[in-house]
Amino acid sequence: MEQKFANLISVLFHPVLIPTYMLVVLLNSGYFYTFGFSGEVKLYLIAFVFIMTCLIPASLMFVLKKTGIIKTIRMNDRQERMIPIAITSVIYYITYYALSKTGILSVYNLFLLGITVLSLFSLLINFSTKISLHMIAMGGITGALLGFMLNFPVDAAVSVYLFFLLSGLVGYARLTVSNHTLRQVYNGFMLGFVVMLALFVI
């Protein structure tokens, strides 16, 4: 039962879903209400981000598995992570570049730039040791939301507290169902949190 619950948490908060979650939170914040986005525009933006940052990377992972480049979707082996992380970094940057041309989502674009940077950091770290990609993503969204709240006249405290709690839950899940150590989980969260908070505050 514990394994099933931990697996469910790991799937629900997979790194490729975090960009979509962040956009949903931002579009429903007081800051974005001032832009007067219609429900249709919001759905279009969410769909675009979901396809680019979740469906496409996930599909490519299955292709890599099918061709034998990676053995499992879990990518527990450090060497197997190199190509998927590199591909995801490129996709994140393409999404950032595409949305930056619209000129309407500067705050979210900063987040996309941040996760691109974090992906590249995780790629460099992966040359020597493993780090929890789940926790980098959770630290990233938590740090971004805190930075968003500190920089703009909007109350995002509930979202910040929620993602702090969810980060702890995801950390527990990764320790339960993966071969990550406590240090890799903690370092992953701190890397994501510090880098993203710095981008939003500086």
Buried (B, 14 or more C-beta within 10 A) or exposed (E): EEEEBBEEBBEEBBBBBBBBBBBBBBBEBEBBEEEEBEEEEBEEBBEBBBEBBBEBBBEBBEEBBEEEEBEEEEBEEBEBBBBBBBBBBEBBBBBBEBBBEEEBBEBBBBBBBBBBBBBBBBBEBBEEEBBBBBBBBBBBBBBBBBBBBEBBEBEBEEBBEBBBEBBEBBBBBBBBBBEBBEEBBBBBBBBBBEBBBEBBEE
